[in-house]
């Protein structure tokens, strides 16, 4: 059994929340650079270049990439041989988020009650997802999520007879309906299968985690096909027309019930903030 002091969790979450808001991950930077080369619209290309310039300024000046620094979403993959000491694990995560958003001068966007709408003034609580895995390590994934794109996300409870074509149509429909409101170019996270909530969780994971290499071949093929279809919608960078409406489509899957075919589409703008650390 390996002991980990929860102070290590607090420090890791704090550092990650600041870093991920100041600098885009390398995979997203690469996708954005590729998008500049692929964009056919003069205005679209200009917007993409402005986005790249914004990234450079944010990193140089150590300021947020976007004014919406998101609601903190934290995934904890906990080795079953780990024992936490020194306090509450959940409170340690919240403490890390609080410290980051204060120290990093990140916008505090969380309200304590969805109806009363009083700002908590420290961007807590975070949304935390736990999973128990083999081993004696802890993997932390942080993905602060802005709500311009989050608000455009959808869940479809399809019928089994809708099949793969129905899944594809649902994804394209969600993106088309989002239009410029999701701050394109977008990244499209998709969860197919499970239950209502499992599909939504997979869609979020598809945004912030490395692609699941074990996903079925139909999902890999659909990612390529859907990216082409979405980039043919004409929404373009900033919603002002052009080819590069999306930078990626990532699909995760799970077993489901004989009577259902849940599909969740979690949309993110190009500021698809995500970072992993293993303790």
C-alpha positions as CSV (number, residue, x, y, z in Angstrom):
1,X,0.0,0.0,0.0
2,X,1.4,3.4,-1.0
3,X,0.5,6.5,1.0
4,X,-0.1,9.8,-0.7
5,X,-0.6,13.0,1.2
6,X,-3.6,14.9,-0.1
7,X,-1.4,18.1,-0.1
8,X,0.3,16.6,-3.2
9,X,-3.1,16.5,-4.9
10,X,-3.9,20.1,-4.0
11,X,-0.5,21.3,-5.4
12,X,-0.9,19.3,-8.6
13,X,-4.4,20.5,-9.3
14,X,-3.3,24.1,-8.5
15,X,-0.4,24.0,-10.9
16,X,-2.3,22.3,-13.6
17,X,-5.3,24.7,-13.5
18,X,-3.0,27.6,-14.0
19,X,-0.8,26.1,-16.6
20,X,-3.7,24.7,-18.7
21,X,-5.3,28.2,-18.8
22,X,-2.2,29.9,-19.9
23,X,-0.9,27.6,-22.6
24,X,-2.8,25.4,-25.0
25,X,-1.8,21.7,-25.1
26,X,0.7,20.7,-27.8
27,X,-1.9,18.5,-29.6
28,X,-4.3,21.3,-29.9
29,X,-1.6,23.7,-31.0
30,X,-0.7,21.3,-33.7
31,X,-4.3,20.9,-34.9
32,X,-4.7,24.7,-35.0
33,X,-1.5,25.1,-37.1
34,X,-2.8,22.4,-39.5
35,X,-6.1,24.2,-39.7
36,X,-4.4,27.4,-40.9
37,X,-2.9,25.5,-43.8
38,X,-6.2,23.8,-44.7
39,X,-8.5,26.8,-44.4
40,X,-9.7,27.9,-47.9
41,X,-11.4,31.2,-46.8
42,X,-9.3,34.3,-46.6
43,X,-11.3,35.6,-43.7
44,X,-11.2,32.2,-42.0
45,X,-7.4,32.0,-42.4
46,X,-7.1,35.5,-40.9
47,X,-9.2,34.5,-37.8
48,X,-7.1,31.3,-37.3
49,X,-3.9,33.4,-37.4
50,X,-5.4,35.7,-34.8
51,X,-6.2,32.8,-32.6
52,X,-2.5,31.6,-32.9
53,X,-1.3,35.1,-32.1
54,X,-3.6,35.1,-29.0
55,X,-2.0,31.9,-27.9
56,X,1.5,33.4,-28.2
57,X,0.6,36.5,-26.2
58,X,-1.1,34.4,-23.5
59,X,2.0,32.2,-23.0
60,X,4.5,35.2,-23.1
61,X,2.5,37.4,-20.8
62,X,1.3,34.5,-18.6
63,X,-2.4,35.4,-18.9
64,X,-5.4,33.3,-19.8
65,X,-5.9,32.1,-23.3
66,X,-9.6,32.9,-23.0
67,X,-11.5,35.2,-20.7
68,X,-13.8,32.2,-19.8
69,X,-11.4,30.2,-17.7
70,X,-14.1,27.5,-17.3
71,X,-15.6,25.4,-14.6
72,X,-12.9,23.0,-13.4
73,X,-13.4,19.4,-14.3
74,X,-11.1,16.9,-12.7
75,X,-10.7,13.2,-13.4
76,X,-8.9,11.1,-10.8
77,X,-7.8,7.6,-11.8
78,X,-6.8,6.1,-8.5
79,X,-4.7,3.0,-8.1
80,X,-6.4,0.5,-5.8
81,X,-3.1,0.2,-3.8
82,X,-3.1,3.9,-2.9
83,X,-4.1,5.2,0.5
84,X,-4.6,8.9,1.0
85,X,-3.6,10.6,4.2
86,X,-3.7,14.1,5.6
87,X,-7.3,14.9,5.0
88,X,-10.2,14.7,2.5
89,X,-9.3,13.9,-1.1
90,X,-12.3,15.8,-2.4
91,X,-11.5,18.9,-0.3
92,X,-7.9,18.7,-1.5
93,X,-9.1,19.0,-5.1
94,X,-11.4,21.9,-4.3
95,X,-8.5,23.6,-2.5
96,X,-6.2,23.3,-5.5
97,X,-8.8,24.8,-7.8
98,X,-9.4,27.7,-5.3
99,X,-5.7,28.4,-5.0
100,X,-5.2,28.3,-8.8
101,X,-8.0,30.7,-9.6
102,X,-6.9,33.2,-7.0
103,X,-3.1,33.0,-7.6
104,X,-3.5,32.8,-11.4
105,X,-6.0,35.7,-11.6
106,X,-8.4,33.4,-13.5
107,X,-12.1,34.3,-13.8
108,X,-14.3,32.9,-11.1
109,X,-17.4,31.7,-13.0
110,X,-19.1,29.3,-10.6
111,X,-22.4,30.0,-8.8
112,X,-23.2,27.9,-5.7
113,X,-26.8,27.2,-6.6
114,X,-28.1,27.0,-10.2
115,X,-31.2,29.0,-9.4
116,X,-30.1,31.5,-6.8
117,X,-27.0,32.3,-8.8
118,X,-24.7,33.6,-6.1
119,X,-21.0,33.5,-7.2
120,X,-18.8,31.4,-4.9
121,X,-15.9,33.8,-5.7
122,X,-13.2,31.1,-5.9
123,X,-14.5,28.9,-8.8
124,X,-15.3,26.0,-6.5
125,X,-16.7,23.5,-6.3
126,X,-15.0,21.6,-9.1
127,X,-16.7,18.7,-10.9
128,X,-14.8,15.6,-10.0
129,X,-14.9,12.1,-11.6
130,X,-13.3,9.2,-9.8
131,X,-12.3,5.8,-11.1
132,X,-10.4,3.0,-9.4
133,X,-7.7,1.3,-11.4
134,X,-5.0,-1.3,-10.8
135,X,-1.6,-0.1,-9.4
136,X,-0.2,2.4,-6.9
137,X,-0.3,5.7,-8.8
138,X,-2.8,8.5,-9.3
139,X,-3.4,10.0,-12.7
140,X,-5.0,13.5,-12.6
141,X,-6.6,15.0,-15.7
142,X,-7.7,18.6,-15.5
143,X,-10.0,20.1,-18.2
144,X,-11.5,23.5,-17.3
145,X,-14.6,23.8,-19.5
146,X,-16.0,27.1,-20.8
147,X,-19.7,27.3,-21.2
148,X,-20.1,29.0,-24.6
149,X,-19.5,25.6,-26.1
150,X,-20.7,23.5,-23.1
151,X,-24.2,25.1,-23.6
152,X,-24.3,23.8,-27.2
153,X,-23.8,20.1,-26.1
154,X,-26.5,17.6,-26.6
155,X,-27.7,14.1,-25.6
156,X,-29.8,12.0,-28.0
157,X,-31.6,8.9,-26.9
158,X,-31.8,7.1,-30.2
159,X,-33.6,3.8,-31.0
160,X,-31.4,0.8,-31.8
161,X,-32.9,0.8,-35.3
162,X,-31.4,4.2,-35.9
163,X,-28.0,2.5,-36.1
164,X,-24.7,4.1,-37.2
165,X,-26.4,6.4,-39.6
166,X,-28.6,7.8,-36.8
167,X,-25.5,8.3,-34.6
168,X,-23.7,10.2,-37.4
169,X,-26.8,12.3,-38.1
170,X,-27.1,13.2,-34.4
171,X,-23.5,14.4,-34.2
172,X,-23.8,16.5,-37.4
173,X,-27.1,17.9,-36.2
174,X,-25.6,19.0,-32.8
175,X,-22.7,20.8,-34.5
176,X,-25.0,22.4,-37.1
177,X,-27.4,23.7,-34.4
178,X,-24.4,25.0,-32.4
179,X,-23.2,27.1,-35.3
180,X,-21.1,30.1,-34.3
181,X,-22.3,29.9,-30.7
182,X,-19.6,27.3,-29.8
183,X,-16.7,29.5,-30.9
184,X,-15.5,27.4,-33.8
185,X,-13.2,25.8,-34.7
186,X,-14.5,23.2,-32.4
187,X,-13.4,19.8,-31.0
188,X,-16.3,17.3,-30.9
189,X,-16.3,14.8,-28.0
190,X,-18.8,11.9,-28.5
191,X,-20.0,9.2,-26.3
192,X,-22.0,6.3,-27.8
193,X,-23.6,3.6,-25.6
194,X,-24.0,3.0,-21.9
195,X,-26.8,4.9,-20.3
196,X,-27.9,8.6,-20.3
197,X,-25.2,9.7,-17.9
198,X,-22.5,7.3,-19.1
199,X,-22.7,8.6,-22.7
200,X,-22.3,12.2,-21.4
201,X,-19.3,11.3,-19.3
202,X,-17.7,9.5,-22.3
203,X,-18.2,12.6,-24.4
204,X,-16.4,14.7,-21.8
205,X,-13.6,12.2,-21.6
206,X,-13.3,12.2,-25.4
207,X,-12.4,15.9,-25.2
208,X,-9.8,15.8,-22.5
209,X,-8.2,12.3,-22.6
210,X,-5.9,10.5,-25.1
211,X,-7.9,8.6,-27.8
212,X,-8.9,5.1,-26.8
213,X,-6.9,3.0,-29.2
214,X,-9.2,0.0,-28.4
215,X,-12.2,1.8,-29.8
216,X,-14.0,-0.2,-32.6
217,X,-13.0,0.3,-36.2
218,X,-16.4,1.8,-37.0
219,X,-15.7,4.6,-34.5
220,X,-12.3,5.3,-36.0
221,X,-13.8,5.4,-39.5
222,X,-16.7,7.6,-38.3
223,X,-14.3,10.2,-36.8
224,X,-12.7,10.7,-40.2
225,X,-16.0,10.8,-42.1
226,X,-17.7,13.1,-39.6
227,X,-14.8,15.6,-39.5
228,X,-15.1,15.9,-43.3
229,X,-18.9,16.4,-43.1
230,X,-18.7,18.9,-40.3
231,X,-16.0,20.9,-42.2
232,X,-18.4,20.9,-45.2
233,X,-21.1,22.8,-43.2
234,X,-19.6,26.2,-44.0
235,X,-19.7,27.5,-40.4
236,X,-16.0,28.2,-40.4
237,X,-13.7,29.9,-37.9
238,X,-15.6,32.3,-35.7
239,X,-18.8,31.2,-37.4
240,X,-18.0,33.7,-40.2
241,X,-17.7,31.1,-43.0
242,X,-15.0,28.8,-44.2
243,X,-13.9,25.2,-44.0
244,X,-12.4,24.7,-40.6
245,X,-15.5,24.3,-38.5
246,X,-13.9,21.5,-36.4
247,X,-10.4,20.4,-35.5
248,X,-11.2,16.9,-34.4
249,X,-14.0,14.4,-33.7
250,X,-13.3,12.0,-30.9
251,X,-15.6,9.0,-30.2
252,X,-15.7,6.8,-27.1
253,X,-18.0,3.8,-26.8
254,X,-19.5,1.4,-24.2
255,X,-21.9,-1.5,-24.0
256,X,-25.5,-0.6,-23.8
257,X,-29.0,-2.0,-23.3
258,X,-30.8,-3.9,-26.1
259,X,-33.5,-1.2,-26.2
260,X,-31.3,1.9,-26.4
261,X,-28.7,3.8,-28.3
262,X,-27.6,6.8,-26.2
263,X,-25.4,9.4,-28.0
264,X,-23.9,12.4,-26.3
265,X,-22.1,15.2,-28.1
266,X,-19.9,17.5,-25.9
267,X,-18.6,20.4,-27.9
268,X,-15.5,22.5,-27.1
269,X,-14.0,25.5,-28.8
270,X,-10.4,25.4,-30.0
271,X,-9.4,26.2,-26.4
272,X,-9.8,22.6,-25.5
273,X,-7.9,22.8,-22.3
274,X,-6.6,19.5,-20.9
275,X,-3.6,18.3,-19.0
276,X,-2.5,15.0,-17.3
277,X,-0.2,14.3,-14.4
278,X,0.8,11.1,-12.7
279,X,1.7,11.0,-9.0
